[in-house]
Amino acid sequence: MSLQAVLIVVAALFCVGLYGALSQQVVVMVMMGLELMLNAVLLAVAAVLWFLAPQIDGAVLLLVVLAAMTVEMAMGFAVATLLHRSRQSDMTDMAADLAG
């Protein structure tokens, strides 16, 4: 598989994630779209690192970033669950009250 093919897959993943993040009103679906976009960026970085210099240093950095993303999304889902339990709604327009 060439770098161009991987970058085409990355572009498709990013576009699907962007559409999901912008078109949905449910908090969990928006977070899933954001997660797809972040995974597309990670895949692009991994592909570029692999094709330019296939060393283990880049893979370790990507694993650390992936672990940080996992923790961040778990905290986001916890906030979405708390929002749903307290307000009985999971829409993004109801989450605007959390900012102020």
N, C-alpha and C positions, 0 to 999 in steps of 0.2 A: 504494500500500500504506500502510495507516494504522499508527500507533504501536502500537495494540492488536494488530494482526495480527503485527507483528514481535515483540512481547513474548510472544505465544502460541508462536511458533516458538522463541523463547529459552527459554521454560519447558519445551517439549518436548525441546529439546537438552540442557538441564540435567538433566532427569529421566532421559534415556537415559544420559548420562554418569555420573550418580550410581548408577544401577543397575549399569552396567558396572564402576564402581570398587568397589562393595561386594560384588558377586556373584562376581567372578572371583578366582582364586588365582594366575594367571600374572601375573608382574610387568609384562610388556608390555601386557597387557589392562587392568590397573589404571591404567597410565600413559595408555593411550588414553582411558579413562573420565575421568581427570582433565583431559586435554587438551580433551575435549568440553565439560566443565564450564567451563573457563577460556575457551574460545571462545564459549560462550553468554554469559558475563559481558561479554566484549568486544563481542559483537554488541548486547547491551542498551545498553552505554555508547555505542556508535556510533549506535544508533537514537535514543537520547535526545538526544545532541549534535546529530544531524542535524535532528530535529524541533523542537528548541528554538532552536538558533542554527546554521544551516548555514554554518559558516566553516571555513577550512582548518586552523586551530590544533588543533582536536580530532582531525582526521584524522592530523596529524603525530604527535600524542601516541599515538594508537592504533597507528600503524606502529612507533613505538619500543617500545611494550609488546609488540607481536606479535613483533618481532625478539628481544626479551629472552626471551619464551616459547619461541621456536624454539631458542635456545641452551640454555635450561634443559632442554628435552626431549631435545636431542641429548646432553647430559651424562647425563641419566637413562638413555637407551638405552645409552650407553657403560658405565654401571655395571651395567645388566642383562646386557649381553653379557659383561662381566668376571665377573659372578656365575655365569652359565651356563657359561663356560669353566672356571672354577676348581672349581665344585662339581657340574657336570653336572646342574644342576637350575635351573629358572626359576620355582619356586613361591615365594610370598610368605612361607611359614612358614620356608623355608630362609634367607631374607634377614634374619631377626631376629638372626642371629649377627653381622651387620655393625655393629650398634649398640654392642656392648660390647667 
